[in-house]
Amino acid sequence: MEKEQPGGLHFVGKKDELIEAKRSFRTLEGRDILIIYHQTVFYAMDSYCYHAGGALENGDIEEIADKLCIICPKHKYKISLADGEGIYKGTDPREKPPVPRWYSKGVKQRIHTVTETNGDVYVKLSEDTCWIESDFYQGEKGKVERAKAAAAEKKLSSVND
């Protein structure tokens, strides 16, 4: 299905099909990408959560602190669809009384650009050269790391049962 266009654009599907699917998985240049259609907007991000490699494909989407976020089904990590920012709720112990608030962990998930032309949808992979934590679970090395994380989690859950 993938055909690369000039400028690094990868054809990922027809607009109507992607809208109907709501979530679509594609591998582009060895990178696993999740394309999400939510509230009339397309988003694309690395498919595996930056925290422990959990598949984001089945994550719920909620508005948190005025940001649309996908919630990793594995450990409930919250990631902004627009910019890949990790969001968490915490309190400042210096406040009396401490009030729970949403805070940013900074960008943790690599986000890719989605464009639509004449009913065709394209993804341009992020050209950001700095390390982003979701990079860890990408490619062949990432596959090994995801398997290690899954095995460690399984071992931990059997100990706790």
C-alpha positions as CSV (number, residue, x, y, z in Angstrom):
1,M,0.0,0.0,0.0
2,E,2.8,2.4,0.8
3,K,4.1,4.6,-2.0
4,E,6.5,7.4,-1.2
5,Q,5.9,10.7,-2.9
6,P,8.5,13.6,-3.4
7,G,9.3,15.3,-0.1
8,G,9.2,12.2,2.0
9,L,5.4,11.9,1.9
10,H,4.1,8.3,2.3
11,F,0.7,7.4,1.0
12,V,-1.1,5.7,3.9
13,G,-4.7,5.4,2.6
14,K,-7.8,6.9,1.3
15,K,-9.4,9.6,3.6
16,D,-12.8,7.8,3.7
17,E,-11.2,4.5,4.7
18,L,-9.0,6.0,7.4
19,I,-11.9,7.9,8.8
20,E,-14.0,4.8,9.0
21,A,-11.2,2.8,10.6
22,K,-10.5,5.6,13.2
23,R,-7.1,3.9,14.0
24,S,-4.7,2.5,11.4
25,F,-1.3,0.9,11.8
26,R,1.4,1.4,9.1
27,T,5.1,0.7,8.9
28,L,7.0,3.5,7.1
29,E,10.7,3.2,6.5
30,G,10.9,0.5,9.2
31,R,9.0,2.7,11.7
32,D,5.7,1.6,13.1
33,I,3.2,4.5,13.0
34,L,-0.4,4.8,14.4
35,I,-2.7,7.1,12.3
36,I,-5.6,8.3,14.4
37,Y,-8.7,10.1,13.1
38,H,-10.5,11.9,16.0
39,Q,-12.9,14.8,15.9
40,T,-12.3,15.6,12.2
41,V,-8.5,15.7,12.6
42,F,-5.8,13.2,11.6
43,Y,-2.9,12.5,13.9
44,A,0.2,10.3,13.4
45,M,2.6,9.1,16.1
46,D,4.9,6.2,16.9
47,S,2.7,3.2,17.6
48,Y,4.3,2.0,20.8
49,C,4.2,4.0,24.1
50,Y,7.4,5.6,25.2
51,H,7.1,4.1,28.7
52,A,7.1,0.3,28.2
53,G,6.4,-0.3,24.5
54,G,2.7,-0.8,24.9
55,A,0.6,-0.7,21.7
56,L,-1.3,2.6,21.7
57,E,-3.8,1.4,19.0
58,N,-6.5,0.5,21.5
59,G,-5.9,3.5,23.9
60,D,-8.8,5.7,24.9
61,I,-8.7,9.3,23.8
62,E,-9.6,11.9,26.4
63,E,-9.3,15.7,26.8
64,I,-6.8,16.3,29.7
65,A,-5.7,19.8,30.6
66,D,-7.2,21.2,27.4
67,K,-5.2,18.7,25.3
68,L,-6.5,15.6,23.4
69,C,-4.5,12.7,24.8
70,I,-4.3,9.0,24.0
71,I,-4.1,6.8,27.1
72,C,-1.8,3.8,26.9
73,P,-3.9,0.8,27.7
74,K,-1.0,-0.9,29.4
75,H,0.0,1.5,32.2
76,K,-2.4,4.5,31.6
77,Y,0.3,6.9,30.5
78,K,-1.2,10.0,28.9
79,I,0.2,11.4,25.6
80,S,-0.9,14.5,23.7
81,L,-2.0,13.7,20.2
82,A,-0.9,17.0,18.9
83,D,2.7,17.1,20.1
84,G,3.6,13.9,21.9
85,E,3.9,15.5,25.3
86,G,3.6,13.2,28.3
87,I,1.0,14.5,30.8
88,Y,0.7,13.4,34.5
89,K,-1.2,14.5,37.5
90,G,0.8,15.5,40.6
91,T,0.9,17.8,43.6
92,D,3.4,20.3,44.7
93,P,4.2,19.3,48.3
94,R,5.1,23.0,49.1
95,E,1.5,24.0,48.5
96,K,-0.7,23.9,51.6
97,P,-2.9,22.1,51.1
98,P,-1.4,20.4,48.0
99,V,-3.8,20.6,45.0
100,P,-3.6,17.9,42.3
101,R,-2.7,19.5,38.9
102,W,-1.7,18.3,35.4
103,Y,1.9,18.7,34.6
104,S,4.1,18.1,31.5
105,K,6.9,15.6,31.2
106,G,7.9,17.2,27.9
107,V,7.8,15.5,24.5
108,K,8.0,11.7,24.9
109,Q,6.3,10.3,21.8
110,R,7.4,11.1,18.3
111,I,4.7,12.8,16.2
112,H,4.6,12.7,12.4
113,T,2.9,15.1,10.0
114,V,-0.4,14.1,8.2
115,T,-1.6,15.8,5.1
116,E,-4.6,15.1,2.8
117,T,-4.8,15.8,-0.9
118,N,-7.8,15.0,-3.1
119,G,-8.9,12.2,-0.7
120,D,-5.4,10.7,-0.4
121,V,-3.8,10.8,3.1
122,Y,0.0,11.0,3.5
123,V,2.4,10.9,6.4
124,K,5.7,12.6,6.5
125,L,8.0,11.1,9.2
126,S,9.4,13.4,11.8
127,E,12.7,14.9,10.8
128,D,13.6,15.9,14.3
129,T,17.1,14.5,14.9
130,C,17.0,14.6,18.7
131,W,16.3,11.4,20.7
132,I,12.6,11.1,21.7
133,E,11.8,8.3,24.2
134,S,9.4,6.5,21.8
135,D,12.4,5.9,19.5
136,F,13.5,3.2,21.9
137,Y,10.7,0.8,20.8
138,Q,11.1,1.3,17.0
139,G,12.7,-0.9,14.4
140,E,14.3,-4.3,14.8
141,K,16.0,-3.3,18.1
142,G,12.7,-2.0,19.3
143,K,11.0,-5.3,18.6
144,V,13.6,-7.0,20.9
145,E,13.0,-4.3,23.6
146,R,9.2,-4.7,23.4
147,A,9.6,-8.4,23.9
148,K,11.9,-7.9,26.9
149,A,9.4,-5.5,28.5
150,A,6.5,-7.9,27.9
151,A,8.4,-10.8,29.4
152,A,9.4,-8.7,32.5
153,E,5.8,-7.6,33.0
154,K,4.6,-11.2,32.6
155,K,7.1,-12.4,35.2
156,L,6.1,-9.6,37.6
157,S,2.4,-10.3,37.3
158,S,3.0,-14.1,37.9
159,V,4.9,-13.1,41.1
160,N,2.1,-10.9,42.2
161,D,-0.7,-13.4,41.6
